[in-house]
Amino acid sequence: MPTVLNPIASEFPSDEAAASYDRWFRAKVEQSLAKADDPAAPRYSSDEVMRKVGATIQTVQASHAERHLA
């Protein structure tokens, strides 16, 4: 039977759930590091990332405004 964790001390309901999340998270980090090390992976400058993020924020804000004005 899994140990029930205190909700104040842990966001997971049991040790088993915490261990499962830990395995999933470590696998995701490992995949991301392998992708980052791939010379064929696309590279973006900080300026380009900021432009894309800014454009996305403006699109979401415009969409949000349109829904509330309609």
MODELLER restraints for C-alpha pairs under 7 A, 6 or more apart:
rsr = mdl.restraints
at = mdl.atoms
rsr.add(forms.Gaussian(group=physical.xy_distance, feature=features.Distance(at['CA:2:A'], at['CA:14:A']), mean=5.98, stdev=0.5))
rsr.add(forms.Gaussian(group=physical.xy_distance, feature=features.Distance(at['CA:2:A'], at['CA:15:A']), mean=6.33, stdev=0.5))
rsr.add(forms.Gaussian(group=physical.xy_distance, feature=features.Distance(at['CA:2:A'], at['CA:16:A']), mean=6.16, stdev=0.5))
rsr.add(forms.Gaussian(group=physical.xy_distance, feature=features.Distance(at['CA:3:A'], at['CA:14:A']), mean=5.36, stdev=0.5))
rsr.add(forms.Gaussian(group=physical.xy_distance, feature=features.Distance(at['CA:3:A'], at['CA:15:A']), mean=5.72, stdev=0.5))
rsr.add(forms.Gaussian(group=physical.xy_distance, feature=features.Distance(at['CA:4:A'], at['CA:13:A']), mean=5.83, stdev=0.5))
rsr.add(forms.Gaussian(group=physical.xy_distance, feature=features.Distance(at['CA:4:A'], at['CA:14:A']), mean=4.56, stdev=0.5))
rsr.add(forms.Gaussian(group=physical.xy_distance, feature=features.Distance(at['CA:4:A'], at['CA:15:A']), mean=6.96, stdev=0.5))
rsr.add(forms.Gaussian(group=physical.xy_distance, feature=features.Distance(at['CA:5:A'], at['CA:12:A']), mean=6.90, stdev=0.5))
rsr.add(forms.Gaussian(group=physical.xy_distance, feature=features.Distance(at['CA:5:A'], at['CA:13:A']), mean=5.55, stdev=0.5))
rsr.add(forms.Gaussian(group=physical.xy_distance, feature=features.Distance(at['CA:5:A'], at['CA:14:A']), mean=5.19, stdev=0.5))
rsr.add(forms.Gaussian(group=physical.xy_distance, feature=features.Distance(at['CA:5:A'], at['CA:15:A']), mean=6.90, stdev=0.5))
rsr.add(forms.Gaussian(group=physical.xy_distance, feature=features.Distance(at['CA:12:A'], at['CA:18:A']), mean=5.61, stdev=0.5))
rsr.add(forms.Gaussian(group=physical.xy_distance, feature=features.Distance(at['CA:35:A'], at['CA:41:A']), mean=6.67, stdev=0.5))
